[in-house]
Each structure stands twice: as C-alpha cells, then as structure tokens.
Amino acid sequence: MASPRKTSTTRQPVRCFIAAFENRAIDARLEGFGFSRGVLLFAIPELGILFRCRASGEMIDLEFGAMFALLKFIKDKLADLGIKQVQILSSNPEFVFAFTGQSRHLVAKTERMKMLKEYNRLFQILIGFVEPRKNQAMVRAVDYPSMPDSRSIGLSPDEDKLRQTVFKPFQRGLRL
C-alpha cells in the first residue's frame, strides 16, 4: 500500500468507496429508541479508514450523505495530507448516473448542489462505479485492517515496568 504522503505528491487521486443500505432486521426496541434503519458508509482503504453511521432517508439520499461525510472528513481531518483529487466509487448506479448531467438528484440552487460546488472548489472529484462485491465500504469491520502496513504507531509498553515484581495483598472477596 502507498503511504499517504506519496498520495499527495504523486497527484494520484485518493481512492474512496461509499455505500448505503437499509438494515431490515433492526430490533424493534432499538427502533423505539430512535435508531434508524439506514446506514451510510465510506472507506479509504489506503489510509485504513472505515466509517459507518446510522441515518434515515431514501437510499439515494444516504448515498449522497456518505459522499458528503467523506468529503468533510477529508477536508477537516486529513487536511495535512494535501489531498487535491478524490476518486469516489459507489455501487449504486442511480448515484453514479446522477453526475452525468440533467439529473433530478443534482438540481441547480438546491442545498445538495451548493455543497457539491463548495467541495469542487477544494477537490477534483471523480465519480465511478464499482461492483458491489468489490466495494471496500461494505467490508466487515473485522476483515478491515485497522492500520495500513506502511504506517506504525510510536507506542510501546515500558519494558522496565513489565519486569518489576509487585506483591499485592490477598483479597478475600465480598461478603454478602
């Protein structure tokens, strides 16, 4: 995997995946507490990022929500990487075809179009289709690496403390 710094200097677009689905098997009790059935997702595999959030709305609205959440995340949290090009891949044909022109989903002077124009000033956005089975946003969290191989954490346990022997008093437990 390429490191994030290489992404910004080689001018390659950062490959991102978005998806949305409706959880039909939600627990009625959770629904009673206000949990919605919709889920929006985005992933940036190159950076080891996988995001999921519950939301309500039509599937196309959730897909646009995933895209805007992704773009906001890149703008706010990844600003130091200098990302200028973003390739967004989706498995929803209706979403992908919305960018071909004359779409009812991207109408002039709507809030959605205003947001898109704002992000177009910051990034070159490329939209594409990916087969559902290759959509990295739909990968199970346990199958997703928590950090790319090219990155490491600077934390390690203090070996001196690990070698120290400590005696603690015997505890008898609780009297009930």
Order of alpha helices (4+ residues) and beta strands (2+ residues): alpha-beta-alpha-beta-beta-alpha-beta-alpha-alpha-beta-alpha
